[in-house]
Amino acid sequence: MYFCKDMQKIDSFRHQGLRSKMVEQLYHFGIDQPQVLDAMLAVPRHFFVDSALSHLAYSNLSIPIAAGAGQTLSHPYTVAQQTQLLQLQPTDKVLEIGTGSGYQAAVLCAMGIQVFSIERQQALHIFAKNILAELGYQPTLVFGDGFEGLPQYAPFNKIIVTCGAASLPETLTTQLAVGGRMVIPIGDAEQELFCYDKPSATAPLICTSHGKCEFVPMLQRTVN
């Protein structure tokens, strides 16, 4: 049983059982990388949602974030799918665009990945920073504009974008290492999840589609 002191939250045996069922469901949905499933099993998702909705934390639903700010936590399947599509290696350095509650970053950290994450809403940035520290994870979290990426830490082996962009942000492609991959939802009224692979410094990116999806829009400028 895990007790998060400052957040006044407990990861009980009941929560762990519900999380186990969630992971079993993810496996039946096609998430079959053991590292991804183990990470989803390790991270207490109910810590990241509004306490009034904690009973729904392990359902395959999008749920309001505990920090508010009008944002939601993505479906567990969405988090798992994006993570699996990254095809992570132990030595990868990963940039996340849109920290949100910090749940996706926590899953990546639970996999032992070096994580850099940027968030444009200060309330979310602070919430994620606090809860990730409580859980013992140490990603590099930055309050800033996701469209700019983090050039000071580039290049990144993998980039994961957790909000829907109208088009592929060129600034982020320049921060992707050769041999790297970006997973990003693109579209306005309808979004589609894409992987972009960078075979060389000069060749065009290789794009593959992985179905329709629904994310909050990717917006510019920070919000205090």
SVG drawing of the C-alpha trace seen along z (x, -y; Angstrom):
<svg xmlns="http://www.w3.org/2000/svg" viewBox="-17 -35 39 45">
<polyline fill="none" stroke="black" stroke-width="0.4" points="0.0,0.0 1.4,-3.4 0.7,-6.6 1.2,-10.0 1.6,-12.2 1.2,-15.8 -1.5,-14.8 -3.4,-12.9 -3.9,-10.0 -3.6,-6.3 -2.9,-3.6 -4.9,-0.8 -5.1,2.8 -8.5,2.0 -6.9,-0.6 -4.1,1.8 -6.7,4.5 -8.6,2.0 -5.4,1.0 -4.6,4.6 -7.9,5.0 -7.3,1.9 -3.9,3.3 -5.6,6.6 -8.1,4.6 -5.3,2.7 -3.6,6.0 -6.9,7.1 -7.0,3.8 -3.6,4.6 -1.1,3.1 1.4,5.9 4.8,4.3 5.6,5.6 7.4,2.4 4.3,0.3 1.9,2.6 4.3,2.7 4.5,-1.1 0.7,-1.5 0.4,1.0 2.9,-0.9 1.5,-4.4 -1.6,-5.2 -3.8,-7.0 -6.3,-8.0 -3.8,-10.4 -4.0,-12.5 -7.8,-12.9 -10.4,-15.0 -11.0,-13.2 -14.8,-13.2 -14.1,-11.1 -11.5,-8.8 -13.9,-5.8 -13.6,-6.2 -9.9,-6.5 -9.3,-2.9 -12.1,-3.0 -11.1,-3.7 -12.4,-7.2 -11.1,-10.8 -11.4,-12.4 -11.0,-16.0 -7.5,-16.6 -7.3,-17.2 -5.6,-20.6 -8.6,-21.8 -7.7,-24.3 -10.4,-22.8 -8.1,-20.0 -8.7,-16.3 -6.6,-13.2 -6.5,-11.1 -8.0,-7.6 -5.7,-4.9 -5.7,-3.3 -4.6,-6.6 -1.7,-7.0 -0.7,-3.3 -1.0,-3.5 1.1,-6.6 3.7,-5.2 3.8,-1.9 4.2,-3.7 7.3,-5.5 9.1,-2.2 11.2,-3.3 14.8,-2.1 16.3,-2.4 18.8,-5.1 16.2,-7.3 15.8,-10.9 12.1,-11.9 10.4,-15.3 6.7,-15.5 4.7,-18.4 1.8,-19.0 2.7,-17.8 -1.0,-18.2 -1.5,-16.4 1.9,-14.6 0.4,-11.1 2.0,-10.5 5.3,-11.7 4.9,-9.4 4.4,-6.4 7.5,-7.2 9.5,-7.7 8.2,-4.4 9.8,-2.8 13.2,-4.3 13.2,-6.8 14.8,-10.3 11.9,-12.7 11.7,-16.4 8.2,-17.8 6.8,-21.3 3.4,-22.7 1.9,-26.1 -0.6,-26.3 1.2,-27.2 -1.4,-25.6 -0.9,-22.3 2.9,-22.7 2.9,-23.2 0.5,-20.4 2.5,-17.9 5.8,-19.1 4.4,-18.4 2.8,-15.1 5.7,-13.6 8.1,-14.6 5.8,-12.9 5.9,-9.7 9.7,-9.8 9.9,-10.6 12.4,-13.2 11.6,-14.4 12.8,-17.8 9.6,-19.9 9.4,-23.3 6.7,-26.0 6.6,-27.3 5.2,-27.2 5.1,-23.7 5.4,-24.9 8.9,-26.1 9.9,-22.7 13.1,-22.7 16.0,-23.5 18.4,-23.8 18.0,-20.1 17.7,-18.8 18.1,-16.6 15.6,-14.1 15.3,-10.4 11.6,-10.5 8.9,-13.3 5.4,-12.7 2.7,-15.4 -0.3,-15.0 -2.5,-17.7 -3.8,-18.0 -1.8,-20.2 -3.4,-21.7 -0.2,-20.7 3.2,-19.2 5.2,-21.8 8.5,-22.2 10.2,-23.5 9.8,-20.1 11.0,-18.2 14.3,-20.0 14.7,-18.9 14.2,-15.2 17.4,-13.2 18.3,-11.2 16.8,-7.8 14.2,-9.3 10.4,-9.2 7.6,-11.7 4.1,-10.6 1.6,-13.4 -2.2,-13.8 -2.9,-16.2 -6.1,-17.8 -8.8,-20.3 -12.4,-19.0 -11.1,-15.5 -7.7,-14.3 -5.5,-11.4 -2.6,-9.9 0.7,-9.9 4.2,-8.7 7.0,-10.6 10.4,-8.8 13.6,-10.7 15.8,-8.4 18.5,-11.1 19.3,-14.7 18.3,-15.5 15.7,-12.9 12.0,-13.6 10.3,-12.3 8.5,-9.0 4.9,-9.2 2.5,-6.5 -1.1,-6.8 -2.5,-5.0 -6.2,-5.9 -8.5,-8.6 -8.2,-10.2 -9.4,-13.1 -7.1,-15.4 -7.4,-18.9 -6.0,-21.5 -2.3,-22.4 -2.2,-26.1 0.5,-28.7 1.6,-31.1 1.7,-30.4 -1.1,-30.9 -0.3,-32.1"/>
</svg>
